[in-house]
Amino acid sequence: MNINSNRKYGWTILMALVSLIYLSPLFWVLSTSFKAKNEFFTYPPVFIPETINFSHYIHGLSLGGYQGIINSLIIATGATVFSLVLSIPAAYSFAHHNVGGQNLSFWVLSIRMLPPVAVALPIFLMYRNLGLLDSYLGMILIHSIIDIPFAVWLLKGFFEGIPYSLIESARVDGCNLYQAFYKIGLPLVAPGVATAALFCFIFSWNEFIFALILTRKSVMPITVVLPNMIGGHEVLWAEIASLALMASFPVVILAFLLQRHIVRGLTMGALKQ
């Protein structure tokens, strides 16, 4: 009994130390967001600032951080919703009706394998001709193109975990093809949809290459606003740290709200019938 207890305490201490190591960058960013300019490069390093001042947060928001976060929210939310609307029926079709066979499903996945920088210039020229540069619609479309292949293959695994006999029973009871989908199939994969939504949101929120090339000022997301604070003569370290912390809040809040569904979804997607 004592050996088991000691082993349990030992693992707890080890996990606590590992957690501290992984959380140390977050603590450093938090500390930097409150530091004065004379505390950035002092030796020994200043881990706890002498004064807690929120002026860096206000200054960072006034330099474009607030609009950048709003733009990122609009783009990531729009891309997530649009990606799920297209990915859910596509994944259902691949899983239970083998639409297009393996060739079509692999083609969808191959889009995800393409490096974004390889198509950045053609997409820029196309957007310029279509008038989609620096627009919410243009960013939502390009982010959806990135998110849809991942969401389709993720949701395909969830739909494959549903016994097709349930769909057939619904058809026998009088449901047509579409009713069987949204009354039987879709509710059963709700945890998977939540998991796919979180990943799509994160991918869109963190995307940088297309955001840098296809935006100018009106819809510039936070991933482009932050590098703009690195100037030739001065780097606004405190403002960058404060905005980086605030930019992480939407993703953390979304993950917290979907936590229960995500845990179910990840375990459900690991099982196949």
C-alpha positions in Angstrom: 0.0 0.0 0.0 2.8 2.4 0.9 4.7 1.5 -2.3 1.6 2.3 -4.4 1.0 5.6 -2.5 4.6 6.6 -3.0 4.5 5.7 -6.7 1.3 7.8 -7.0 2.8 10.8 -5.3 6.0 10.4 -7.4 4.0 10.5 -10.7 2.0 13.5 -9.4 5.2 15.4 -8.7 6.7 14.4 -12.0 3.6 15.5 -13.9 3.6 18.8 -11.9 7.2 19.5 -12.9 6.5 18.7 -16.6 3.5 21.0 -16.5 5.6 23.8 -15.0 8.2 23.3 -17.8 5.5 23.5 -20.5 3.7 26.5 -18.8 6.9 28.5 -18.3 6.7 30.3 -21.7 3.1 31.3 -20.9 4.3 32.6 -17.5 7.2 34.5 -19.2 4.7 36.1 -21.7 2.4 37.1 -18.8 5.3 38.6 -16.9 6.6 40.5 -20.0 3.2 42.0 -20.6 3.5 43.9 -17.2 7.2 44.8 -17.4 8.6 48.3 -17.8 11.0 49.0 -20.6 14.1 48.8 -18.3 13.1 45.3 -17.2 13.2 43.5 -20.6 16.9 42.8 -20.9 18.2 43.1 -17.4 20.5 40.5 -15.9 19.6 38.5 -13.9 16.2 38.4 -15.6 13.1 39.9 -13.9 10.5 37.3 -13.5 8.1 39.3 -11.4 7.7 43.0 -12.4 8.0 45.6 -9.7 4.7 47.2 -10.7 1.6 45.7 -12.3 0.5 48.1 -15.0 -2.2 47.4 -17.6 -1.2 50.3 -19.8 0.5 47.9 -22.2 -2.8 46.1 -22.8 -4.6 49.4 -23.6 -1.7 50.6 -25.8 -1.6 47.3 -27.7 -5.3 47.4 -28.4 -5.1 51.0 -29.6 -2.3 50.0 -32.1 -4.6 47.8 -34.0 -4.9 44.8 -31.6 -8.6 45.3 -30.9 -9.5 45.4 -34.6 -7.2 42.5 -35.3 -8.9 40.3 -32.7 -12.3 41.3 -34.1 -11.2 40.5 -37.6 -9.8 37.1 -36.5 -13.0 36.3 -34.8 -15.1 37.1 -37.8 -12.8 35.2 -40.2 -12.3 32.1 -38.0 -16.0 31.9 -37.1 -17.1 32.3 -40.7 -14.6 29.8 -42.0 -15.5 27.2 -39.3 -19.2 27.4 -40.0 -18.7 27.3 -43.8 -16.3 24.4 -43.5 -18.7 22.3 -41.4 -21.7 23.0 -43.6 -19.7 21.5 -46.5 -17.7 18.9 -44.6 -20.5 17.2 -42.7 -22.6 16.0 -45.7 -19.4 15.2 -47.7 -18.0 13.0 -44.8 -21.4 11.2 -44.5 -21.4 10.5 -48.2 -17.9 9.1 -48.2 -18.5 7.0 -45.1 -21.9 5.4 -45.9 -22.4 5.8 -49.6 -18.9 5.6 -51.0 -19.5 8.6 -53.2 -16.6 8.9 -55.7 -14.8 6.0 -54.3 -11.3 6.2 -52.7 -10.0 8.4 -55.5 -12.3 11.3 -54.7 -11.8 11.1 -51.0 -8.0 10.9 -51.4 -8.2 14.0 -53.8 -9.9 15.9 -51.0 -7.2 14.9 -48.6 -4.5 15.8 -51.1 -5.6 19.5 -50.9 -4.4 19.5 -47.3 -1.0 18.2 -48.3 -0.3 21.1 -50.6 2.0 23.8 -49.1 0.1 27.1 -48.9 3.2 29.0 -50.1 3.1 27.0 -53.4 -0.3 28.5 -54.4 0.0 31.9 -52.7 0.9 33.9 -55.8 -1.8 32.4 -58.1 -4.4 32.9 -55.4 -3.3 36.5 -54.9 -3.6 37.2 -58.7 -7.0 35.5 -58.8 -8.2 37.5 -55.7 -7.0 40.7 -57.2 -8.9 40.1 -60.4 -12.1 39.1 -58.5 -11.8 42.1 -56.1 -11.5 39.8 -53.0 -8.3 41.2 -51.6 -8.6 42.6 -48.1 -12.2 41.3 -47.6 -13.8 39.0 -45.1 -15.3 36.9 -47.8 -11.9 36.3 -49.4 -10.3 35.3 -46.1 -13.2 33.0 -45.2 -13.1 31.3 -48.5 -9.3 30.6 -48.4 -9.4 29.4 -44.8 -12.4 27.1 -45.6 -10.3 25.6 -48.5 -7.7 24.8 -45.9 -10.1 23.5 -43.3 -12.5 21.4 -45.3 -10.1 18.5 -46.2 -9.2 18.0 -42.6 -12.8 18.3 -41.4 -14.0 15.8 -44.0 -11.5 13.1 -43.1 -12.0 13.7 -39.4 -15.8 13.5 -39.6 -15.6 10.5 -42.0 -14.1 8.5 -39.2 -16.9 9.4 -36.9 -19.6 8.5 -39.4 -17.9 5.2 -40.1 -18.3 4.5 -36.4 -22.1 4.6 -36.7 -23.6 1.2 -37.7 -25.2 1.5 -41.1 -28.0 -0.7 -39.8 -29.3 2.4 -37.8 -29.6 4.4 -41.1 -31.3 1.4 -42.8 -33.8 1.1 -39.9 -34.6 4.8 -40.3 -35.2 4.3 -44.0 -37.5 1.3 -43.3 -39.5 3.5 -40.8 -40.2 6.0 -43.5 -37.3 8.5 -43.4 -35.9 9.5 -46.7 -32.2 9.8 -47.4 -31.9 13.3 -46.0 -34.1 12.7 -42.9 -32.0 9.7 -42.0 -29.0 11.9 -42.2 -30.0 14.8 -40.0 -32.3 12.8 -37.6 -30.0 9.8 -37.0 -26.5 10.3 -38.4 -25.9 13.9 -37.4 -27.0 13.7 -33.7 -24.8 10.7 -33.2 -21.7 12.4 -34.4 -22.3 15.7 -32.5 -19.1 15.2 -30.4 -17.2 14.7 -33.6 -18.7 17.9 -35.1 -17.6 19.8 -32.0 -14.1 18.4 -32.3 -13.9 19.3 -36.0 -15.2 22.8 -35.2 -12.5 23.4 -32.6 -9.7 22.3 -34.9 -11.1 24.3 -37.8 -11.3 27.4 -35.6 -7.8 27.0 -34.4 -6.4 26.4 -37.9 -8.1 29.6 -39.1 -7.2 31.6 -36.1 -3.4 30.7 -36.4 -3.1 31.0 -40.2 -0.5 33.5 -41.3 0.7 33.1 -44.9 -2.6 33.9 -46.7 -3.5 36.5 -44.0 -0.3 38.3 -44.7 -0.6 38.2 -48.5 -4.4 38.7 -49.0 -5.1 41.5 -46.4 -4.0 45.1 -46.3 -5.6 47.0 -43.5 -9.4 46.6 -43.3 -9.5 42.9 -42.4 -6.0 42.3 -41.0 -6.2 39.5 -38.4 -4.2 39.5 -35.2 -1.6 37.1 -36.6 -0.5 39.9 -38.9 -1.0 42.7 -36.4 1.5 41.2 -34.0 4.5 41.1 -36.4 3.8 44.7 -37.4 4.8 45.7 -33.8 8.4 44.7 -34.6 10.0 47.9 -35.9 13.4 48.7 -37.2 14.3 50.8 -34.2 12.0 49.5 -31.5 10.2 46.3 -30.6 7.1 46.7 -28.5 7.7 43.6 -26.4 5.1 44.3 -23.7 2.4 45.2 -26.3 3.2 42.0 -28.2 3.0 39.9 -25.1 -0.3 41.5 -23.9 -1.9 41.0 -27.3 -0.7 37.4 -27.6 -2.4 36.6 -24.3 -5.6 38.3 -25.3 -5.5 36.6 -28.6 -5.4 33.2 -26.9 -8.6 33.8 -24.9 -11.2 33.0 -27.7 -9.5 29.6 -28.4 -9.3 28.8 -24.7 -12.9 29.8 -24.1 -14.1 27.7 -27.1 -12.1 24.7 -26.0 -13.6 25.1 -22.5 -17.1 25.3 -23.8 -16.7 22.2 -26.0 -14.6 20.3 -23.6 -17.2 17.6 -22.8 -18.0 17.0 -26.4 -14.3 17.0 -27.4 -13.4 14.3 -25.0 -16.3 12.1 -26.2 -15.5 12.9 -29.8 -11.8 12.0 -29.5 -12.6 8.6 -27.9 -15.5 8.0 -30.3 -13.4 8.6 -33.3 -10.9 5.9 -32.2 -13.6 3.2 -32.4 -14.8 1.6 -35.6 -17.7 -0.9 -36.1 
